[in-house]
Amino acid sequence: MYSQPLKVIIAAILFVTLIVAATDIVISADARDDKIPVRHPELVSGSQMMQGHEIPKQVRDDGKDERNSVFSGVKKIDAKKGIVAFIELSSPVPVDVYLMYPTQYNKYKASGLLEGVIEFKEISWLFYPVPALLEDQTVYIVSKGNITFNITYENIQERLDRLFAGEEQLRAGTEMSINNGITVVRLTTLIPGLKVRLDFTENAQFVITRTIDLARYNKGLKGFDQLYKENALKGSSDHFNFITSDFEDLYLLVRTDNQIRLKYMIWATKESAESGC
């Protein structure tokens, strides 16, 4: 058998190996936890709902689809739990539109200030979802000009079922004016697996960047040319397609010598349904 010194050496090696293995397990577990994204409730897929709280397919909204009504000022939209309300707005001339939840709307009525609201500047078309996954939702649309309004209600679970079956569905979109110079457009809300298409009325130079680089751009730490050099999602053309790979919002920076129009559309897919619809 082994001599006493050799036994001591073997025992020491085994002990160190066990410590390293245990450490690797802890580190791997921590790494997995770090990769779990913080999801907004409205982005959670059917497979990620709380057990016992899945949305029954028979749920329907009491509201009815509304087509081609024209309004200026304020429009209230209600969506009951289990329903997503798709708002579609259009205008022959660019208008400013603001979307507010009740708390924001109450502050707006009291002060007239547009703090913390979702802004859509100089748009001629907008397609926007208002999902009510865990509870009823109410939003207010405030328009500074006449717009044509359409609203369609869909059952969230049925929509997810169609996505898992392979159907691709329009999730959001905007058509807007782009002034000459550099314009920043927020592409939101993004999750992995979405298909995004950009269409410009003429060739423009553009780059798509993350929040941290936008902050550096706004502070003057990085310029457009540097962002264009460092980022992979970019081009100089009149259209561009890409698929999202993360939960982070992206920002489109467009540089052009002329005033042009941009239309972007975001499509949900089976892959996006697996991570959040």
Secondary structure, DSSP 4 states (H G I P E B T S, - for coil): ---HHHHHHHHHHHHHHHHHHHHHHHHHHHHHHHHS----GGG--GGGSPTT-PPPTT---SS--EEEEEEEEEEEEEE-TTEEEEEEEEEEEEEEEEEE-HHHHHHHHHH----S-EEEEEEEEEEEEEEESSS-EEEEEEEEEEEEEEEEEEEHHHHHHHHHTT--EEEEEEEEEE-SEEEEEEE-S--TT-EEEEEEEEEEEEEEEEHHHHHHHHTTSS-HHHHHHH-SSEEEEEEEEEE--SSS-EEEEEEESS-EEEEEEEEE-HHHHHHT-
